[in-house]
Amino acid sequence: MLAQLFNSPGIAEWTRNLWINIPTTIVFITIAAYVSYRGLDSTKRLQYILVSVQVLAIVVFDVVAIVNAYNNGGFDFTPIDLAWFNPLEIGDSSLIAAGISLSIFMFWGWDVTLTMNEETKNPEKTPGRAATITVLIIIVLYVLTALAVITWAGTGETGLGAGNPANQESIFAVLSYPVLGPAALLIYVAVLSSSFASLQSTMVGPARTLLAMGYYNALPPMFSKISPRFRTPSVATIISAIAAGVFYTVTRILSENALWDTIAALGLMICFYYGITAVACVWYFRRELFSSVHNVVFKLIFPLFGGGFLLVMFFITAFDSLDPDYGSGSSILGIGTVFVLGMGVLILGIILMIFTRMRHPAFFAGETLARISSTENTQAPLT
């Protein structure tokens, strides 16, 4: 955005300078953690502004791009084809798995509303409705944007084509001015605001997950500490920020193309933990699965199918990511960087789980998380 504002392409190259890139990222992480630490009121006000700017800018870009393309104003006009919506047209299972892994990363974060149910009005319904509405909005925006880019720019590998490797790092940076002219500033602001908004969700969601795990002794009890002033997860928020900073720093140092490898590695990990979470839900509610048709559909069929599907995608993606050419093409000791990052974090998680089980066995023995019916009141005060 600064490069465009000051008409200086050299500023964009600063992202490749580790001494500028990493400290800048750490500063943004710190700001996001501070806002999240101050509580839901501060967080929601900022998110309202950031999300509104994003949605407005993206919708304007998409509509203008499609209208211009169909009026002979595009770079490489490509009419919308219904075949684009048919996954069977892809053919290659590895490409399908990679696409699903990427799409899961793109949707990752919507579930933050589910982790904040204790801080919302009408916690039994509001978080679920918010998550569902969010997913539907995201689907519309992603599909509309993909259609706009392909229709206006085409998939060619030269010039402004979406298939040009030089454009793939930031397609909006390339197409925003040709499509919107001076109004391209809206897109730069939207990209910046979306980056900060998603960064903040990295603090909010995981912090509350860690809070719950600490409360039930699935992690050391210190993770359940609450800020006396702001009534937010104090230790969990700080740890989330530190983990995000360390993960990004390590990834950025190991790979020149940290963005692509991070996205692919996170997609791999998300497939795994979403998958096992869905399967765990089936196991947890196993005694009431067949008590009603509703339970059969929503507590057995849906989570079992979804979880099983994600785990299959996890194993396919993990196998494919062994190849050094997967992701950005970088490798560590001859193994793809994506595989090393993804498996490294999962192995670290297993080690921490074993350590916690040895030090705090109550949760793993089923003593802290009561097995009760989903219709009973499960809320308990946090202190």
URUR-V548617 format. One record per pair of residues at least 12 apart in sequence whose C-alpha atoms are under 6 Angstrom apart, sorted by the first residue. I is the first residue (numbers start at 1). J is the second residue. Records with the same first field share a line. If there is no record, write none. Layout:
BEGIN
I: J / J
END
This chain:
BEGIN
1: 188
26: 245
32: 200
33: 203
38: 230
39: 230 / 232
50: 193
53: 190
54: 190
57: 186 / 187
62: 145 / 148
65: 148 / 152 / 179
66: 148
69: 152
74: 152
75: 152 / 153
76: 153 / 154
77: 151 / 152
78: 151 / 154
79: 151
97: 313
101: 267
102: 267
105: 267
110: 131
112: 205
113: 127
114: 127
115: 205
203: 237 / 240
207: 236 / 237
210: 236
211: 223 / 224
216: 368
217: 363
218: 363
223: 235 / 236
257: 328
260: 328
261: 327 / 338
265: 338 / 342
268: 314
269: 342
271: 310 / 314
272: 311 / 314
275: 307 / 310 / 311
278: 303 / 307
279: 304 / 307
282: 299 / 300
321: 336 / 338 / 339
322: 335 / 336 / 339
323: 336
324: 336
END
